[in-house]
Amino acid sequence: MHIKTIPLGGDSPVVIQTMWKDRLSYSDLDEAEKRITELAKMGCGILRFAVPDIAAAEVLGSLAERVSMPLVADIHFDHNIALRCMDFPIAKLRINPGNIGSKGEIGREKIKTLLDKAADKEIPIRIGVNGGSLPQDIKKQVEDGTIQPPEALVEAAERELEIFNEFGFSRIIVSIKASKIADTISANRIFAARNNIPLHLGLTEAGPLVAGIARSSAALSILLAEGIGDTIRVSLSGSMENEVIAAREILGAAAEIAELNGNETAAKRLRQGRVSIISCPRCGRHGFDTHGFLNRHLPLLYSLDRDLSIAVMGCEVNGPHEARHADLGITGSGNKVIIFRQGKIVKVTNADEADDVFLKELERT
């Protein structure tokens, strides 16, 4: 399966995605186009937008005509919004058949019309299921203790799949998310064992930056290392850029775990071949402001499409020696800043000129 030009599933690399954080307007399109270009450089492959009404569909359609990144329309309740989105080069839809209206003849006709148009335009659809949107009968079974939450999530997803199968629609991605780490892991394991359908991984309502990254890392790295998952989004109460960075680091960590477990097939799908940043946390011994340096240059470093390791160290104790494996590094003490490669000092400069010197050396790396 492809999401526009991006392959998804099988042996294809796991794709990073994020979601636009605000309502989009026509006046935002120039800035949005620039920001999407930067997100792509950082490793984002797919970008999703909430589409609450027809007006939002029109704006998103205009943006889709201007950018190459696959854009996804996230739609609830009104199938007419989904139909309008497909008049534009939208790459994928995210819907739940249940809340579009799959019951009764009118509801079935809505779903059929939507799926027929998606099939004609070869637009994949993601079915999204999470713990907060279970059908009432399944929710009651969870409350009664007759079914466990992971099985309930899978049953809800497979129920939605039946609707698609009934109409012969097969370009499907599924996401099964819970706010609990264990439920997310178990549900995706169960679904992956039963179905050969691409999975979108995530932890719903993961939380603010630090908590959200920690919780998402715990859930997603385990699944990814097992070979489960084809695209991921780290849902944070934070910026899109931080979601992409977090996803990249989770993929890298999962690749290491997969290699440790002897699962080279999974590791190959997870490797990004991009910059790896090593930095010390800083302590009372620091002579170089690692925090300030990273705040200034993190977006640039994560935009480099090269297999490099960069070290940003707070003092000479943790500088060239402990980070001697880095392709390029920086550290210092007071007004003295050193740039090093593979543990060997290549430049010595002062604090005022350090950033420029480092960036020039980066161009040569």
Buried (B, 14 or more C-beta within 10 A) or exposed (E): BBBBEBEBBEEBBBBBBBBBEEBBEEEBBEEBEEBBEBBBBBBBBBBBBBBBEEBBBBBBBBBBEEBEBBBBBBBBEBBBBBBBBBEBBBBBBBBBBBEBBBEEEEBBEBBBBBBEBBBEEEBBBBBBBBBEBBBEEBBEBBEEEEBBBBBBBBBBBBBBBEBBEBBEBEBBBBBBBBBBBEBBBBBBBBBBEEBEBBBBBBBBBBBEBEEBBEBBBBBBBBBBBBBBBBBBBBBBEBEBBBBBBBBBBBBBBBBBBBBEEEBEEBBEBBBBEBBBBBBBEBEEEBBBBBBEBBEEBBEBBBBBEEEBBBBBBBBBBBBBEBBBEBBBBBBBBEEBBBBBBBBEBBBEBEBEEBBEBBEEBBEEE
